[in-house]
Amino acid sequence: MSKLLIDNGTKFKANCENTCNRMNLNVKFTMTLESYLNKLTEYGCIGAGQGMKSMECSVGFCELIDSIIPREGKISLNVAMEFINGVAPVEHLLLTRTDLWGFHNRISKSDEVLRSVIRVVLCCLYYPENKYDQLDGLINAMEFCCIADKTLKDEDFLRVAKGVYLV
């Protein structure tokens, strides 16, 4: 994994819903995305009550590949964002997920990129209740993004994650 150097002494204020409200994180080392996710878990930013942030982060990962997401995927992302913002009920998430899986299953198995793009969007349509599901969802979203766009690097995902979890 590539590494992103974070300046010594840089202070981040975490605002991860209630759990990490206004906690100062002093990051004083070179950090990979994996260690960053582990650090967020350690400080309680990933875990019970943090499912919405995890979903929001997966949606942010989709923005990295926005130009190749088909119409069906963009409609599904809108439903995910409506759910995150409290506008759409969980039933809409379930119906959208079912429809998108149907679309995914109609895509040719040889079209690895499009299938991966849809899988990234599908990662946004699951509400992960515990830290293991949250980390699995984020890692799966990153892996499918990398299949869809081979130019993405850890730094791209780290930038998205920092934008969601740290203020």
C-alpha positions in Angstrom: 0.0 0.0 0.0 1.2 3.5 -0.8 1.7 5.9 2.1 0.5 9.4 2.6 2.7 11.6 4.8 0.8 13.7 7.3 2.7 16.6 8.7 3.9 16.1 12.3 1.8 17.8 14.8 -1.2 18.3 12.5 -4.4 18.2 14.6 -7.6 17.0 13.2 -10.9 17.5 14.9 -13.1 14.4 14.6 -16.8 14.9 14.3 -18.0 11.4 13.8 -21.6 11.8 15.0 -21.8 11.4 18.8 -18.9 9.0 19.4 -16.0 11.3 18.4 -17.6 14.6 18.9 -14.9 17.3 18.9 -12.0 14.9 19.8 -8.5 16.0 18.9 -6.5 13.4 17.0 -2.8 14.1 16.9 -1.4 12.1 13.9 2.4 12.1 14.0 3.4 9.4 11.6 3.3 8.2 8.0 -0.1 6.6 7.6 -1.6 4.2 5.1 -5.3 4.0 4.4 -5.5 0.7 6.3 -3.8 2.2 9.4 -6.1 5.3 9.1 -9.2 3.1 9.1 -7.8 1.2 12.1 -7.1 4.6 13.9 -10.7 5.7 13.2 -11.9 2.4 14.7 -9.7 2.8 17.7 -11.1 6.3 18.4 -14.7 5.0 18.0 -15.4 6.8 14.7 -16.2 3.4 13.1 -18.4 1.2 15.2 -21.8 1.2 16.9 -23.9 4.2 15.7 -21.5 5.1 12.9 -23.2 3.3 10.0 -24.3 6.5 8.3 -20.8 7.9 8.2 -19.6 4.6 6.7 -22.3 4.9 4.0 -21.4 8.5 3.4 -17.8 7.5 2.9 -18.8 4.8 0.4 -20.8 7.4 -1.5 -17.7 9.6 -1.5 -15.7 6.8 -3.0 -18.3 6.7 -5.8 -17.6 10.3 -6.5 -14.0 9.2 -7.5 -15.5 7.2 -10.4 -18.6 9.4 -11.1 -17.8 9.8 -14.8 -18.3 6.1 -15.4 -21.3 5.4 -13.2 -24.3 4.7 -15.4 -27.8 6.3 -14.9 -29.0 3.3 -12.9 -26.1 3.7 -10.5 -26.6 7.5 -10.1 -30.3 7.0 -9.3 -29.3 4.5 -6.7 -26.7 6.9 -5.2 -29.4 9.5 -4.9 -31.5 7.1 -2.8 -28.5 6.3 -0.6 -27.9 10.0 0.0 -31.6 10.5 0.7 -31.4 7.7 3.3 -28.3 9.2 4.8 -30.0 12.6 5.1 -33.1 11.1 6.7 -35.4 11.7 3.7 -35.8 8.2 2.4 -36.9 5.3 4.6 -35.0 2.0 4.8 -37.6 0.4 2.6 -36.5 2.6 -0.3 -32.9 1.5 0.3 -34.0 -2.2 0.1 -36.0 -1.7 -3.1 -33.3 0.2 -4.8 -30.7 -2.4 -3.8 -32.9 -5.2 -5.2 -33.4 -3.3 -8.5 -29.6 -2.6 -8.8 -28.7 -6.2 -8.1 -31.1 -7.1 -11.0 -29.3 -4.6 -13.2 -25.9 -6.0 -12.1 -27.0 -9.5 -13.0 -27.9 -8.4 -16.5 -24.5 -7.0 -17.2 -22.2 -9.3 -19.2 -19.8 -11.1 -17.0 -17.0 -10.0 -19.4 -17.7 -6.3 -18.6 -15.6 -6.3 -15.4 -15.4 -2.5 -15.2 -19.2 -1.9 -15.3 -19.9 -4.8 -12.9 -17.4 -3.3 -10.5 -18.9 0.2 -10.8 -22.3 -1.2 -9.9 -20.8 -3.2 -7.0 -19.3 0.1 -5.6 -22.8 1.7 -5.8 -24.3 -1.4 -4.1 -21.8 -0.9 -1.2 -23.6 2.4 -0.6 -27.0 0.7 -0.3 -26.3 -1.4 2.8 -26.6 0.1 6.3 -23.6 -1.4 8.2 -24.5 -1.7 11.9 -21.2 -2.9 13.4 -17.6 -1.9 12.9 -16.8 -5.1 11.0 -19.5 -4.6 8.4 -18.5 -0.9 8.2 -14.8 -1.8 7.5 -15.7 -4.6 5.1 -18.1 -2.3 3.2 -15.4 0.4 2.9 -12.7 -2.0 1.9 -15.0 -3.6 -0.7 -16.0 -0.2 -2.1 -12.3 0.7 -2.4 -11.5 -2.6 -4.1 -14.3 -2.3 -6.6 -13.3 1.3 -7.3 -9.8 0.2 -8.1 -11.1 -2.4 -10.5 -13.2 0.2 -12.2 -10.4 2.8 -12.3 -6.9 1.4 -12.1 -5.4 4.9 -11.6 -6.9 5.4 -8.1 -4.5 5.3 -5.2 -4.8 5.1 -1.4 -4.3 8.8 -1.2 -7.6 9.3 -3.2 -9.6 7.2 -0.7 -7.8 8.7 2.3 -8.8 12.2 1.1 -12.4 11.1 0.9 -12.4 9.4 4.2 -10.8 12.4 5.9 -13.5 14.6 4.4 -16.2 12.5 5.9 -14.7 11.6 9.3 -12.5 14.6 10.2 -13.4 18.3 10.2 
